[in-house]
Amino acid sequence: MAVRVHQQPAYVLHARAYRETSLLLDLLSRDHGRVAMVARGAKRSRSRWRNALQPFRPLLVDWSQRSDLGTLTGAEQVAAPPALAGEALYCGMYLNELLMRLLHRGDPHPDVFQHYRQALAELASGAAPQPVLRLFERHLLDAIGYGLHLEREFGNDAPLEAGAWYDYRPDRGPVRVSEAAGRGRAVSGGALLALQSGQLEDRHLPELRRLMRRVIAYHLGDRPLASQVLFAGPSRDKGHES
């Protein structure tokens, strides 16, 4: 029996051509998580969905589903899309790819949906991108069971100290190291505690970016994020990488 879903808040994460006139969509929905479906006829010039099925546009969607691939039956844009341009647009692309790679289809994460909506709004408002990205990454990892250990050391359960240095091991957590060893790979206790509290200072951002890239790469495996490769291109400022 087909499952029918009506008026579900959603965003398009990715769309690609399917046959001559249709699209294959990956959506982030509020109550059903990441879902895949075909939008039949969506590429036709007169399709009522043609303009709505774009990334970052807040939608209400209807679909029916008998298998892993659903069929879109309705889509309505319910508000103006966030005005993402330049660096903010790159950041939005990064968020979409991160969700595509880390979320399993069919796992509901209403909290991730809300954090995604909030991150897009902040990026569109001109907020500094790095704190927005770091906090979204932290919330996403928490939601899917890969949350970071940001309060106590691995092994002895000692509270983290702001002035100490730690080698953060993705499969274990922070391990204290000497100050000399803390240059480069390790992260300061102050940065870890700031990430835990959500109060990020500019001085912590470079080391938190390195930390999150390493942790996310650990969970993704060998295939890097295409959007990170794009950020790292020679024409972009290294200080603004995702």
N, C-alpha and C positions, 0 to 999 in steps of 0.2 A: 504494500500500500504506500502511496506517495505521501510524504510529509509536506505540508503546505505552511509556509511562513509568510506573514503579512506585516507590512509597515515596520520593518526592522531597520533601525538606524545602522548605517554602514558607510564605509569608504572603499573606493577602488584602490587596491594596492598595486595591481598589475593587470594589464590587458594585452592580448595578442590576437592577431587575426586567426579566424577559424573558418575554413572554406572561403567562399567568395563574399559572403555578406554578413557573416556573424563574428562575434568576439568570444574568446575564452577569458573569463575574468577570475581573478583572485580578489575576494573582498574581505575586509575586516568588519565583522558584524558585532554588535554589542553583546548579544545573548547567545550566539552560536560560534563565536570565534572566527577563525579563518575558514572561509568556504569557497569552493570552486564551482563555477557554473558557466553555462553557455548563454549568451545573449543573442538570440536568433534575429537576424536582420538588422542588427545594430549598426552595421557599416553602411546601410542604405542612406542616401541623402535625405530621405523623408522620414527616417526613423525618429520616433518620439523620444528615444533614449540617447540619440547620437551625442548631444551636447552634455548630457548629465553624466555619462559614464567616463569621467576623467578623474585622475588622481586628485586627492585633497578636497573634493567637493562633498559636503555633507548630504547624504542621501537617506531616503526611506525606500526600501526595496521589498519586493514580493518575489518568492520563488517556490517552486515545487521540486522535490528531490526523491528519487527512487534508488539512487546509488551514490557513489562518491561525487558524481558530477550532477549538479542541479540544473534547472532551467529557469532563467529569469523570466518573471511574468509581469513585473512592474518596477519602475524606478522613477523617483521624483526627487529633484534637488530641492532641499528645504531651506537653504540659506546661501548667502553669497560665500564663495570659497575664500579661504584665507589668501591674502595677497602675498604670495611667495615669489621672490625674484632674487637673482644673484646668489649670494651665499646661503640665504634662507631656503632657496629652492633646492640647492645641493643637499642641505641638511634634511629637507623633507624627503628627498629621494633616498637618502641614507636610512631614515626611519622606516620607509616602506620596505626596503630590501632587508633590513634587520628583522622585521616582522615576517616577511616571506620565508626567511631562512630559519628562524628560531621557533616560530609557532607551528604546532601540529594542527592539521585541519580538523575541525570539529571540536576542538577544546575551547569551551567558553572562558573568556577572560574579560568580564565587564570592566574591571579595574584598568586593564591595559588599554581598552577602548577609550576610557576617560582620560588616561594619561596621554594617549596619542592626540586626542582632540585638544587637550590643554597645550601640548608641545607645539602643535601647529599654530594655535592662536598666539603663543608667545613669540614664535619665530616671525609670524606676520606682523607683530606689533613692534618689531625692531629690537627685541631683547637680545642680549649677548648670546650667541649660539652655543658656546661650549658648556655653560652650566645647564642649559636646556637639554642638550644631548646626554650629558653625564647622568643627570637625574632620571631621564627616561630610560637609559640603559639599566640603571640600578633597579628601577621599578619593574622593568621587563624581566630581568634575571630573577628577581624575587618571585614574580608571578609564575614562572615556569619551573621553579624548583632549583634554580642555580644561584640562589642568593649569595651575596658576598658576606664574609665574616668581617665585621667592621668594628667590633668592640673588644675582642679578646684574642690573645695570641693562640696559635695552634700549639698543642703539646702540653702547655702548662696552665692554660686558661687565665693567664695574667691579663689585667686590663691593658689596653693599648695606651702608650704614652705619646703625647703630642710631639715631644722632642726626640723621639727614638726613630730608628729606621727599620723597615721590615721588607723582607723578600716575600711578596704575596704569591702563593702557590695556588693556582685555580682549583686543584683537587683537595686542598687542605685548608688554606687560609694564610694569615700573616705569620711569618717566622722572623724573629728579631735578628738583626745583623749589626755589625759594627758600622760606625759612621763612615769609615773609609769604603766599606763594601756597599754602602747605601747610595753611592753616586751612580747614576745611570739607571740600572734595572730596578732598584728597590724604591719604595714609596714611604714617605714620612707618615708617622702616626697622626700628625696633624691633618694631613690630607684625607686619611682614612676616616678619621672622626668627623671631619667636615662633610664627607660624602654620606656618612650615617645620619647626620643631623639635617642634611639638605641645605646647609648654609655654606656655599662654596665661595672661597676667596680667590682673587685672581692669581695669587702666588701658588695656589694648589693645582691650578688647571693643567699645566703641562704634564705633571706627574700623574694626575688622574686620567688624562687622555692616554698616556702610555699604558697605565694599568688596565683600563677598560679594553683597549685594543688587544692586549695580551689575553685577558680573560675571555673575551668574545671569540678570539681566534681559537682558543682551546676548545670551546664548545662547538665551533663550526667545523673544525677539521681542516683539511688541506686546501679547500677552495676558498680564497679570500673574497671579501665583498667587493663587487665591481665598483660600487660608489666610493669606497675607500681608495681604490686605485685611481679613480677619477680625481678625488680630492688631492692625491699625492702627485698629480701631474706637474710638469715643470713650470707651467704658467700660473700656478696657484701659490699663495703665501703659505709656507709650512705651518705658520702659527694658526691657521684656520682649518686644519684638517679635522675630519670627524674623529 
